[in-house]
């Protein structure tokens, strides 16, 4: 529906969240990675070659969004999740229609996905609207819980990220949430700054249009 609004609207439409993509979150997350682990603020330089491993429901909007970000910025995206929860063809078509080359792999071995990762990322296992599948999802995704053994396979400087709300003991263990590597609240703060910058940009464009 948001895409339809944008297609037919005469004014800008911001995708704050859909079942397919979560671009505002990804913008804030990329900003946070650059702040924490890059010498360059330019995402085309600072994110290029970064290894990000996403665990759990790899068919969700956040997984799709990281596939898109990886294609845009040249990141190495690993998706670790069970069969039946892989990204669909829609994100592949979206990337190709946008002229982007995908750079992601789907892995069933969580340790392989975590190997030498710069960023470990996860999201809730039971998204809104999927409550009836809760028991099945918890059972199938349990091997993909992010815990200290996962972080141990990543780089020593690895960051742990989660778009929140988090469920300790489900997709992530309490010790990882409380570890110095966890930067969840930095992500949350940067959501505010990123949303402000988007609105500022749109206001600027509107002002130029009115004055022309």
Buried (B, 14 or more C-beta within 10 A) or exposed (E): EBEEEEEEEEEEBEBEBEEBBBBBBBBBBBBBBBEBBBEEEEBEBBBBEBBBBBBBBBBBBBBBBBBBBBBBBBBBBBBBBBEEBEBEEEBBEBBEEEEBEBBBEBBBEBEEBBBEBBBBBBBBBBBEEBEEEEEEBBEBBEEBBBBEEBBEBBBEEBBBBBBBEBBEEBBBBEEBBEEEBBBBEBBBBBBEEBBEBBEEEBEEEEEEEEEE
